[in-house]
Amino acid sequence: MLEKVTIGSATLYHADAREVLPTLPVHDLLCTDPPYGIGASAGTGKYGRLKIEAGTDLGWDNETPPQWLLLLLLEKAAHKVIFGGNYFALPPSRAYLVWDKGAGFKNRDFAECEFAWCSWDGNARVLTHDPLARGDYRQKEHPTQKPVAVMQWAIAAAPAGATVLDPFMGSGSTGVACALMGRAFTGIERERKYFDVACERISRAQAQGTLLPPEEPRQPVQEGLL
């Protein structure tokens, strides 16, 4: 059974995006980081040092989403930001967002930048944000977790983004960014492990975003879907 969780202005689905997306309305902004098909879930390639027990590969990064699903994504928002745009067959665009992770540093086994494809016409933009120096990876709960500051930058770059959709939510960085920015968020994640992490992170961010004295994170309201 699909599971729906409401946390303040965030609506989260524990489900496969292919099941939920056709039922959703059009949002202002799609801001997402789909699987690149580079084996992160199996601890292969640059993720070879991940502690993945035998038989626990969830398989979410074995391949990229099918083209029909990418086309459906494009229909579900007026404006789109898709990280890893260079991995997918998307329409030509001048408006790329480039996340510079600190070029020129030695002894790093990850790319020095990442590209996010944008659907609107505009100049390419660059954000220099070093995830190691800023400590973004110290308590990372997902192999490909994006820093919240990077997702805030991407959302702010869009022409509009009062309602934001992320069908590959992972550990919820897009939802955390939306909570801190006062945006309504819809997220989908199929893996229970990461869905639970996203619920916890977004709940904390919703409480923080109220600018009230510290309080206990609000408990999610779970609703069953037929």
ChimeraX attribute file (.defattr): number of C-alpha atoms within 10 A of each C-alpha:
attribute: neighborCount
match mode: 1-to-1
recipient: residues
	/A:1	8
	/A:2	14
	/A:3	13
	/A:4	18
	/A:5	18
	/A:6	17
	/A:7	22
	/A:8	17
	/A:9	17
	/A:10	24
	/A:11	19
	/A:12	28
	/A:13	24
	/A:14	21
	/A:15	20
	/A:16	15
	/A:17	19
	/A:18	16
	/A:19	10
	/A:20	14
	/A:21	18
	/A:22	12
	/A:23	9
	/A:24	10
	/A:25	11
	/A:26	18
	/A:27	21
	/A:28	20
	/A:29	24
	/A:30	29
	/A:31	28
	/A:32	25
	/A:33	22
	/A:34	23
	/A:35	21
	/A:36	20
	/A:37	15
	/A:38	16
	/A:39	19
	/A:40	23
	/A:41	22
	/A:42	23
	/A:43	18
	/A:44	12
	/A:45	11
	/A:46	14
	/A:47	17
	/A:48	13
	/A:49	9
	/A:50	13
	/A:51	9
	/A:52	13
	/A:53	9
	/A:54	7
	/A:55	7
	/A:56	9
	/A:57	15
	/A:58	13
	/A:59	13
	/A:60	19
	/A:61	19
	/A:62	16
	/A:63	12
	/A:64	15
	/A:65	16
	/A:66	9
	/A:67	12
	/A:68	9
	/A:69	13
	/A:70	16
	/A:71	12
	/A:72	13
	/A:73	22
	/A:74	18
	/A:75	17
	/A:76	20
	/A:77	21
	/A:78	16
	/A:79	21
	/A:80	28
	/A:81	28
	/A:82	25
	/A:83	26
	/A:84	16
	/A:85	20
	/A:86	13
	/A:87	13
	/A:88	17
	/A:89	10
	/A:90	16
	/A:91	9
	/A:92	10
	/A:93	14
	/A:94	14
	/A:95	18
	/A:96	23
	/A:97	23
	/A:98	18
	/A:99	21
	/A:100	17
	/A:101	19
	/A:102	16
	/A:103	12
	/A:104	8
	/A:105	8
	/A:106	6
	/A:107	6
	/A:108	11
	/A:109	9
	/A:110	10
	/A:111	11
	/A:112	14
	/A:113	16
	/A:114	17
	/A:115	19
	/A:116	23
	/A:117	24
	/A:118	27
	/A:119	22
	/A:120	16
	/A:121	11
	/A:122	11
	/A:123	11
	/A:124	15
	/A:125	14
	/A:126	15
	/A:127	16
	/A:128	13
	/A:129	17
	/A:130	17
	/A:131	17
	/A:132	12
	/A:133	10
	/A:134	10
	/A:135	11
	/A:136	16
	/A:137	16
	/A:138	9
	/A:139	7
	/A:140	13
	/A:141	15
	/A:142	16
	/A:143	15
	/A:144	18
	/A:145	17
	/A:146	20
	/A:147	20
	/A:148	18
	/A:149	17
	/A:150	18
	/A:151	22
	/A:152	19
	/A:153	15
	/A:154	24
	/A:155	24
	/A:156	12
	/A:157	15
	/A:158	18
	/A:159	12
	/A:160	15
	/A:161	23
	/A:162	14
	/A:163	19
	/A:164	26
	/A:165	32
	/A:166	26
	/A:167	24
	/A:168	20
	/A:169	28
	/A:170	31
	/A:171	27
	/A:172	29
	/A:173	23
	/A:174	32
	/A:175	35
	/A:176	30
	/A:177	25
	/A:178	29
	/A:179	27
	/A:180	18
	/A:181	16
	/A:182	15
	/A:183	18
	/A:184	19
	/A:185	27
	/A:186	23
	/A:187	27
	/A:188	26
	/A:189	23
	/A:190	19
	/A:191	17
	/A:192	12
	/A:193	14
	/A:194	18
	/A:195	22
	/A:196	15
	/A:197	16
	/A:198	25
	/A:199	25
	/A:200	20
	/A:201	18
	/A:202	30
	/A:203	24
	/A:204	20
	/A:205	19
	/A:206	25
	/A:207	20
	/A:208	17
	/A:209	16
	/A:210	12
	/A:211	9
	/A:212	8
	/A:213	7
	/A:214	10
	/A:215	9
	/A:216	8
	/A:217	16
	/A:218	14
	/A:219	14
	/A:220	18
	/A:221	11
	/A:222	13
	/A:223	12
	/A:224	9
	/A:225	9
	/A:226	6
